[in-house]
Amino acid sequence: MKKTVLLLLFSSIYWSLLAQETPFLRLDIRNNFLNQKIDFLDGPKVLTKVEMQTLMSQATPETADLYRKSVSNQQIANILAIGGFVSAIGTTVYLIAPRQQSSQASNLAWPLLISSVVFEISSGIFNRNARNIARETVDSYNLVRTEPPVYFEDNRIDMPILSYSIRF
C-alpha cells in the first residue's frame, strides 16, 4: 500500500514538472466588475504589456498586428462597459426618483433604457472579438516560436518552478 502511494506521489510530481515545461504562451480570461481581463501567461508568469509588445515585435508582423487589434478591442469594450454601467445607473435613478406633478409625461425613460441595452450588447460584441483575436494571436505566436520560453532560461531566480504552496 505504501509503495503504491509513493509511486503515485512521485509520478504526479514528475507529470507536474513535465507539464510546466510547455514553451507556449497561454491566455487567462477573467471577469472583473465591469468587463473581462485578458492576461497572457508564459509558464506561470503573467506578462506585462511591455513584455508582450517586445515579444510580439520579435514575432511576425501579423502577430504584432493581431495583438494591437486585441488590445484596441479590449479598450473599446472597457469604454462601452463603463458607458453601459453609467447608463444603467442613470436609468435606475430616473425611474425610481420621485417626479414633480406635471400634466405632460416625460419621454426620457425609453431612450435611457434603449441606450443601456445598446451599450451592454456592443460591449459584449467587442469583448468576444478581443477574446477571439487574443486567442488567434497566441496561436500565431506559438506556431512560429522556436526558442525556449523566457521563464525557463538558465539561472533565473525570479519565479520558482514549483510554485505550489501548502496552506495550514
N, C-alpha and C positions, 0 to 999 in steps of 0.2 A: 504494500500500500504506500509506504513512504517513498519507495523508488519511483512509483508512477507519479506521485505528486511532485517529486523533484524533477522528473523528466518533463512533466507538463510545465513546470515553472521555468526550467531552462529553455524549453522550446518556445514558450511565449516571449521570453526575453530576447531570444535570437530573432524571432519574427518581428518584434517591435523594432529591433536595431536595423533589420533589413528594410522595414517599411519607412524608416527615416532617411534612407539614402536615396530616395527618389529625387532626381535632379530637375524637377519641374516646378514651374510656378503654379499656384493654386489660387482659387477665389474663396473668400469668406464673405457671404452676403448676409447682413444682419438688418433687422428693422429697428430703427430708433423711434423717438417720439413722433416725429412728423413724416419721416421718409425712410429710405433704406441707406445703408452704408456698405460700400464695396471695398473690401480690403484684399490686397494682393499679398500672398504668402510665398516665401522662399524657405521651404522647410517649416519650422515653427515660427520663424521671424516674420513680422508684419513689415512690409516695405513702405517707406515714406514716399511722398510724391516726387521728391528729388531723386531718390534711388530708382523709382520706376521710370522717370524721364531719362535718366542716364542708361538704364537697361534697354529701354525702347529705342533710344537713339543709336545704340550699338547694334540693334537688330535691324531688320529690313525697314525701309521707309514706309511700307504698307502697314507694318505692325505699329510703328510710331504714330501713323495717321489714325489707325483704329483706336489707339489709346487716347489720343486727343479728342476723338469723337465721343468716346465713352465718358470722358471727364466732362465735356461740354454738355452732353445729355444729362448727366447726373446733376450738374449745376442748374440747368433749366428745370429739372424735376424738383429740386430743392426750392427754387423760387416759386414754382407753381404750388407746391405743398404749403408753403408759408402763406401764399395768397388764398388758398382754399381754407386754411385754418382761420385766417383773419375774416374771410367772408362768412364762414360758418358761425363764428362768434358774433359778427355783426348782425347776421340774420336772426340768431337766437335772441340777442339783446333787443332787436327791433320788434320781434314778435311777442316777447314777454313784457317789455316795458309798457307801463300804463300810458294811454293816449288821452289827449285833451278832447273835449267834446267838439265834434265837428259834423257839419251836415254832409261833408264830402269825404268819402273813404279814400285812403291812400293806396296808390297802386305800386308802392315800392317793394312789397313783400315778394311778389313773383320774380322780378329781376334779381333780387338778392338770392332767392332760392336757386334760380337757374344758374347764376354765376358761381355759386358754391358747388353745384354739381359739375359744371364745366371745368372748374379748377381741379376738382378731385379726379375726374376722368382723364384729363390731359396730363396730370401729374403721374397717374398710373401708366399711361402710354409711354411717357418719357422714362419712367423707371424701368419698364420692360425693355425698351430699346437700349438703355445704358447697360442693363444686365446682360443682354444678348451680345452686344458689341464687346463688353468686357470678356465674356467667355470666348468670343472669337479672337480677341487679342491674345489671351493666354494660350489658346490652341495654336495660333500662328507663331507665337514666340517659342513655344515648346517644340514645335516641329523643326525650326531652324537652329535650335540650340545644340551645340556640340560640346562646349566646355562644361566642367562640373559646376554645380551651384556655388554661389559665394559663401553660403553657410558652411560648406564642408571644406573650405580651404585649410591648409595645414597651419597649425599653431594659432588658431582662432580661439579666444577665450571669452568672447563677449556673451555667448549663449551656450549653456551646457547641452550636450547631445541628449542626455537623459533628463528630460525636464519634468518628470513626474514627481509629485510630492505626496507624501502620505500624511494625512491630517488626523490628529487625535482629538 
